[in-house]
Amino acid sequence: MMIKKTPPTFEKVHLKFKLNSGNYQHDDLYDVAYSFIKEGLPYEEVFGHFLMDWLDTKDYIIINTSGSTGEPKSIKVKKQAMVNSAIATGDFFGLRPGQKALHCLPSNYISGKMMLIRAMILGLELDIIDPTSKPYFNKNRHYDFCAMTPMQLKNTLDRTHNIETIIVGGAKVTKSLNEAIANHPAKIFETYGMTETVSHFAVKKLNNFSEEERGKKQYFKLLPGIKISQDDRNCLIVDAPYVSSEAIVTNDIVEIHSENEFEWIGRYDNVVNTGGVKVFPEQIENKLAGKIKKRYIIASQPDEYLGEKLILVVEDETNELDPSVFDGLEKFEKPKTIYNLKKFVETGFGKIQRKQTLALLNL
């Protein structure tokens, strides 16, 4: 007879959990949190406040969204949903008690919070460091698991050979970064998720391909227990019962390739109808990858003839570009006007906030 395992609850802490090499149980962590709040560095103080929230008697915590797809907001997340999400990640990546994890993300967002929850629930040994854009850590210490932003990974490529598995999220993985990690010894995955889904629910392999995988286009693969569908806009609907009692309707247009694989196309809110042709700015941006050295976004503005016309906004003092950068684009994909801004508006993870950035142009 098979005995069904009861999933751990949020009041429990795994016996093998360690924090900065110290072994702590549930009651010990109050003192740890208090010490971080009163005596820690700014990033430790934020970590301490979250830990204190986790240890209180409520069955939920309030989490701020990053604002990358709209105005930042606060939402209520069940603690047990975070536990369930941690278990799903652990199952997918085969994380085991006693393995070592590096925490280098801000603890005021869901991705940083989940690193602590994974460690406490799965029994990982967690090292916390300052979540800068170029985090410093002991390159000679082996780590089994780490979550980073693309900028952090890009800035530490020479130091991350000691990490077994790296998940990357919070901002877009660029073509140049994809190329840079092709032969990196770590297994690197791009994540897909949002605060409402309690961190990621799908991952895409970026390197270390098998002979069978090499040359094939990679898609996001769902974590265990997730089902997906589409609405009449072709936007993704996520059914994740272990984190939400209701299906989550997104504004992300996708193409579903199998019951557990999908391809992200672009945001529904960003679609441009120019002269009757629907264009996805994100796809054009991908085609321009590597041709424009500065950061840029494709967007639109009203036009009497086309309805909407495509524009290119470059983060630079000047908008002088060689016209040849647009050679790979279809006629309807080529921007009609180029604007420049000295500085884009971005999230704490370095992800461009399109709406706020375009507002600076006063179009």
C-alpha positions in Angstrom: 0.0 0.0 0.0 1.4 3.4 -1.0 1.4 6.0 1.8 0.5 9.5 0.5 2.9 12.1 1.9 1.3 15.1 3.6 2.9 18.3 2.3 4.6 20.4 5.0 2.7 23.5 6.3 4.0 27.0 6.6 4.5 26.7 10.4 7.2 24.1 9.9 10.9 24.5 9.3 12.9 21.6 7.9 15.4 20.1 10.3 18.3 20.5 7.8 17.6 24.2 7.0 20.5 26.5 7.6 20.8 30.3 7.3 24.3 31.7 6.8 25.7 28.4 8.2 23.6 28.6 11.3 21.1 25.8 12.1 17.7 27.3 13.2 14.3 26.0 14.0 11.0 27.9 14.0 11.3 29.6 17.4 14.9 30.5 16.9 14.1 32.5 13.8 12.4 35.3 15.8 15.7 36.3 17.3 17.4 36.0 13.9 14.7 38.3 12.3 15.0 40.8 15.1 18.8 40.9 14.9 18.6 41.5 11.1 16.1 44.4 11.6 18.0 46.1 14.4 21.6 45.5 13.5 21.7 44.3 9.8 22.7 46.1 6.6 19.8 47.5 4.6 19.2 44.3 2.6 19.4 42.3 5.8 16.8 44.6 7.4 14.4 44.0 4.5 15.0 40.2 4.9 14.4 40.4 8.6 11.1 42.2 8.2 9.9 39.5 5.7 11.0 36.7 8.1 9.1 38.4 10.9 6.0 38.6 8.8 6.4 34.9 7.9 6.6 33.9 11.5 3.5 35.8 12.7 0.1 34.1 13.3 -1.5 35.2 10.0 -1.9 32.6 7.2 -1.0 35.2 4.5 1.5 38.0 3.8 1.2 41.2 1.7 3.5 41.3 -1.3 4.3 44.2 -3.6 4.3 43.6 -7.4 7.2 45.0 -9.3 5.1 47.1 -11.7 6.7 45.8 -14.9 3.3 45.2 -16.5 1.3 48.0 -14.9 1.1 50.1 -11.7 2.8 48.5 -8.7 0.3 47.1 -6.3 0.0 45.1 -3.1 -1.6 41.7 -3.1 -2.4 39.1 -0.4 -0.7 35.8 -0.8 -1.4 32.7 1.2 1.6 31.3 3.0 0.6 27.8 2.2 0.6 28.7 -1.5 4.2 29.8 -1.2 5.1 26.5 0.5 3.4 24.6 -2.3 5.2 26.7 -4.9 8.5 25.9 -3.2 7.8 22.2 -3.3 6.9 22.3 -7.0 10.3 24.0 -7.7 12.1 21.5 -5.6 10.4 18.6 -7.4 11.2 20.0 -10.9 14.9 20.7 -10.1 15.4 17.7 -7.8 16.5 19.8 -4.9 17.3 17.8 -1.8 17.7 18.5 1.9 21.3 19.6 2.8 22.0 21.2 -0.6 23.4 24.7 -0.7 21.6 27.7 -2.2 22.7 31.3 -2.8 20.3 34.1 -2.1 21.2 37.3 -4.0 17.8 38.8 -4.8 15.9 41.7 -3.0 13.7 40.2 -0.3 11.0 42.8 -0.9 9.7 41.0 -4.0 8.3 37.6 -4.5 11.4 36.1 -6.1 13.6 37.0 -3.2 11.0 35.9 -0.6 10.7 32.5 -2.3 14.4 31.8 -1.9 14.0 31.8 1.8 10.8 29.7 1.7 12.4 27.1 -0.5 15.3 26.8 1.9 13.1 26.5 5.0 10.7 24.0 3.5 13.1 21.9 1.4 15.9 21.9 4.0 18.5 23.9 2.0 21.6 25.6 3.4 21.0 29.3 2.4 23.7 32.0 2.2 22.3 35.5 2.0 24.4 38.3 0.3 23.8 41.9 -0.8 21.5 41.8 -3.9 23.4 44.3 -6.0 23.6 44.2 -9.8 27.0 42.5 -9.4 26.7 40.3 -6.3 29.9 39.3 -4.6 30.1 35.7 -3.3 32.8 33.1 -2.7 33.5 31.6 -6.1 35.2 28.6 -4.5 32.1 27.6 -2.5 29.8 25.1 -4.3 26.2 26.0 -4.6 23.4 23.7 -5.9 20.8 26.4 -6.6 20.6 30.1 -7.2 18.1 32.6 -8.6 19.4 35.7 -10.4 18.3 38.6 -12.6 19.8 38.6 -16.1 21.9 41.6 -15.2 23.3 39.8 -12.2 24.1 36.7 -14.3 25.8 38.8 -17.0 27.9 40.6 -14.4 29.1 37.4 -12.7 29.7 35.0 -15.6 33.3 34.6 -14.4 32.2 33.7 -10.9 29.2 31.4 -11.4 31.0 28.2 -12.5 30.6 26.8 -8.9 26.8 26.9 -9.2 25.0 23.8 -10.3 21.6 25.3 -11.4 20.7 28.9 -12.0 17.2 30.2 -12.7 17.0 33.7 -14.3 14.0 36.0 -14.2 12.7 39.5 -13.4 13.7 40.9 -16.8 14.2 39.7 -20.4 17.1 37.4 -21.2 18.8 39.1 -24.1 20.3 37.5 -27.2 23.8 38.5 -26.1 23.4 36.9 -22.7 22.0 33.7 -24.3 25.1 33.5 -26.5 27.4 34.2 -23.5 26.0 31.3 -21.5 25.9 28.7 -24.3 29.0 26.9 -22.9 28.6 27.8 -19.3 28.9 24.7 -17.0 25.9 25.7 -14.9 22.4 24.5 -15.9 20.6 27.8 -16.6 16.9 28.2 -17.0 14.7 31.3 -17.8 11.6 31.5 -15.6 8.1 32.6 -16.3 5.7 33.7 -13.6 4.3 36.6 -11.7 3.4 37.6 -8.1 -0.1 36.3 -8.5 1.2 32.8 -9.4 3.6 32.9 -6.4 6.9 33.1 -8.3 7.5 31.1 -11.5 5.3 28.2 -12.8 7.2 27.5 -16.0 10.9 27.4 -17.0 12.8 27.3 -20.3 16.2 25.6 -20.7 18.9 28.0 -22.0 22.0 25.9 -22.2 23.5 22.4 -21.6 21.4 20.9 -24.4 21.4 17.2 -25.2 22.1 16.0 -28.7 18.3 15.6 -29.2 17.6 19.1 -27.9 20.4 20.9 -29.8 19.1 22.9 -32.7 15.4 22.7 -31.5 13.5 25.7 -30.4 13.0 25.7 -26.6 9.7 26.5 -25.0 8.6 27.2 -21.4 7.8 23.9 -19.6 5.2 23.8 -16.8 6.1 22.8 -13.3 4.1 19.9 -11.8 0.4 20.4 -11.2 -0.1 23.3 -13.6 -2.6 23.4 -16.5 -2.9 26.1 -19.1 -5.3 27.3 -21.7 -6.1 30.5 -23.8 -8.9 33.0 -23.9 -10.4 34.6 -27.0 -7.5 37.0 -27.2 -5.0 34.1 -27.3 -3.8 35.2 -23.8 -2.6 32.6 -21.3 -4.9 31.3 -18.6 -3.1 29.6 -15.7 -4.8 26.9 -13.6 -2.5 26.4 -10.6 -4.7 25.0 -7.8 -1.8 24.6 -5.3 -1.3 28.4 -5.3 -4.7 29.8 -6.4 -8.3 28.6 -6.0 -9.2 30.5 -9.2 -7.7 30.4 -12.7 -5.4 33.4 -13.4 -6.1 35.2 -16.7 -3.0 37.0 -18.0 -2.4 39.6 -20.7 0.4 37.5 -22.2 -0.3 36.3 -25.7 1.2 32.8 -26.1 1.3 29.8 -28.5 0.6 26.5 -26.8 2.7 23.7 -28.3 1.6 20.8 -26.0 -0.2 20.3 -22.7 2.9 21.3 -20.8 4.8 23.6 -23.2 4.1 27.2 -24.5 5.9 30.0 -26.3 5.5 33.6 -25.1 4.7 36.0 -28.0 4.1 39.3 -26.4 1.8 41.4 -24.2 -1.7 42.0 -25.3 -1.5 45.6 -24.0 1.5 46.2 -26.3 0.0 45.0 -29.6 0.0 47.6 -32.3 -2.6 47.8 -35.1 -0.8 49.7 -37.9 -2.6 50.0 -41.2 -4.7 47.0 -40.3 -1.7 44.7 -39.5 -1.3 43.5 -35.9 2.3 43.8 -34.8 4.0 42.6 -31.6 6.7 45.0 -30.4 8.5 42.3 -28.5 9.0 40.2 -31.7 10.5 43.3 -33.5 12.7 43.9 -30.5 14.0 40.4 -30.8 14.8 40.8 -34.4 16.8 44.0 -33.6 18.8 42.2 -30.8 22.5 42.9 -31.1 22.1 45.6 -33.8 21.4 48.5 -31.4 24.0 48.9 -28.7 21.8 50.9 -26.3 18.6 49.8 -24.6 15.5 50.3 -26.8 11.8 49.6 -27.0 9.3 49.4 -29.9 6.0 51.1 -29.3 3.4 53.2 -31.2 1.8 56.6 -31.3 -1.5 57.8 -33.0 -1.3 58.4 -36.8 -4.0 59.8 -39.0 -3.2 57.5 -42.0 -2.2 54.2 -40.2 -4.3 54.6 -37.1 -1.1 53.7 -35.1 2.5 54.0 -36.3 5.5 52.2 -35.0 8.1 54.1 -33.1 11.5 53.2 -31.7 12.6 54.7 -28.4 16.4 54.5 -27.6 18.0 55.1 -24.3 20.6 57.5 -25.5 21.5 61.2 -25.8 21.1 60.9 -29.6 18.8 59.0 -31.9 21.3 58.7 -34.8 21.2 55.1 -36.1 22.5 53.5 -39.2 19.3 52.6 -41.3 20.9 49.2 -42.0 19.8 48.0 -38.5 16.3 47.7 -39.9 17.2 45.5 -42.9 15.9 42.3 -41.3 12.5 43.8 -40.7 9.3 43.5 -42.8 8.0 46.8 -44.3 5.2 47.0 -41.7 7.7 46.3 -38.8 10.0 49.2 -39.5 9.6 52.2 -37.1 8.4 55.4 -38.7 9.9 57.7 -36.1 12.9 57.3 -33.7 12.9 59.0 -30.3 15.6 59.1 -27.6 15.4 59.4 -23.8 18.3 59.9 -21.5 17.1 57.3 -19.0 14.3 54.7 -19.1 12.0 54.1 -16.1 12.7 50.6 -14.7 11.8 48.2 -11.9 14.1 47.3 -9.1 15.1 44.3 -11.2 16.2 46.5 -14.1 13.2 45.6 -16.2 11.9 48.5 -18.4 8.6 49.9 -17.4 7.1 50.6 -20.9 4.1 52.6 -19.9 6.0 55.0 -17.6 8.9 55.3 -20.0 6.6 56.2 -22.9 4.8 58.8 -20.7 8.1 60.7 -20.6 7.8 61.4 -24.4 4.4 63.2 -23.9 3.2 61.9 -27.3 
